[in-house]
Amino acid sequence: MELRILAVGDVVGASGILCLKKNLRALRRRYNIDFAVVNGENACGVGLTPQQAEMIFDAGADVITLGNHTWNRREICPVLDECQYILRPANFQPHLPGRGWGVFETKAGPLAVVNLIGRCHMDFTPDNPFRVIDRVLEKVGDMPVLLDFHAEATSEKLAMGYFLDGRVSAVWGTHTHVATADETILPNGTGYQTDLGMTGPIVSVIGVRPEQSIANFRGELTSRYEVAPGPCRLHGLALTIDTKTHRCTSVERVVADG
């Protein structure tokens, strides 16, 4: 039996949520999707509120993953403990709210989703993701495993992909908001893409008003970053998983305007 997965890149701002709402259910029908994972850590620019989480689920997400902005909106903290369908990086300190992985039921049986954060060029140093994923996989057992690796460096993401090749069904990167043209099936059967891209404003610098980003790089005093106005675009990845072998058999970049 095959399992069809859709991974959606970082949702940015209210307009990104609207873009997701317009497109996600239609994409699920078009690609016969059984399970959808959406990164929501930028839903309010930086962070995710409980209300925005509900909107993302209402749009058609099965699981929401997070990243370095997990704690920017502290009102999400109680929800992270209560809701098993929102994951924060597993290599955050274990005493922090929430969980970093979960097992979810699908039409083809159980499926595990893991959220990790990278250490290169981040503002803090979480636990080593390469060691944490080993511990997680020991607990997960024999089932397909999907990993959202929220990381800055392409080298760190690629290294993780090859490290897990043949051990998990798919690894995709989030965080940098620019879709990479390297979707592939690695030699031992793991589906991979370095970064999904974002679901947010098309005319922007990774979701921010261009003039604000330019001013920052010019060393000028800038106001607090604002999500850029205008039309949005959804970026993601559709994957097919063989539920007997747990190997990925197809990958396809997904793009939808809205």
C-alpha positions, 0 to 999 in steps of 0.5 A, a space after each residue: 500500500 502507498 501513503 501519500 504525504 504533503 509537506 508544506 513550507 513555513 507559513 508566513 503571516 495572516 496572508 500565508 494562512 489565507 493562502 494555505 486555506 485557499 489551496 491545501 484541501 484542493 492540493 490534498 484532492 489533486 495529489 490524493 494526499 493521506 497526511 499533510 505536515 505544515 510548518 507554522 512557526 512564522 504564522 504571526 511573522 515570528 511565532 504561532 498563536 493558538 488561534 493561528 494553529 486552529 486556522 492551520 488545522 482548519 485549512 487541512 493540516 494534520 500536524 504542525 511543526 515549528 522551529 526557532 520561533 517556537 517561543 516567540 508567542 508564549 501563549 502557545 506553550 500550554 497548547 504544546 503540552 495539550 495538543 499532540 498534533 503540534 510538534 516543536 523541535 525534539 532537540 530543545 531542552 526536554 523540560 520545555 513545553 511540548 513534544 518533538 515527535 509523535 506517532 499518528 494513525 493513517 489509512 495505511 497504519 501508524 506514521 511517525 513525524 519528527 521535528 528537529 532544529 539545526 545548530 549552524 548559524 542559529 541564535 542558540 545551541 540546542 542538543 545535537 540533532 544527529 544524536 537526538 534523532 538516533 534516540 528518537 528512532 530507537 523509540 519509534 519502532 518499525 514504521 514510516 518516519 518523516 522529519 522536518 529539519 528546521 535549519 539554516 545551513 544547506 550543508 547541515 540539512 544535506 548531512 542529515 539527509 544522508 545520515 538518515 538515508 534508508 533509516 527514515 522515509 523522508 527528510 525535508 528542510 524548512 527555515 530559509 524560506 527559499 525552495 531548493 531545486 534538489 528534490 530527490 530520492 537518496 540512494 537508500 530510499 529516503 525522499 529529500 529536499 533541502 528546503 521546501 520554501 515558504 507559504 507567504 508573500 511573493 514580492 518579499 525578502 523571505 516574507 518581509 517587506 523588501 525595503 525593510 530588509 534592504 535597509 537592514 543590510 545597508 546598516 540603517 535603523 529599521 522598524 520592526 519587520 513587517 510581513 510584506 503585502 500582496 499575493 502569496 504562493 504556497 511551496 511544498 513537497 508531495 511524496 509517495 511512501 511504500 508502506 511495506 518497505 517504508 521507502 520513498 518512491 516519488 517526490 514532486 515539488 508543489 507550488 500554488 498561487 493564492 
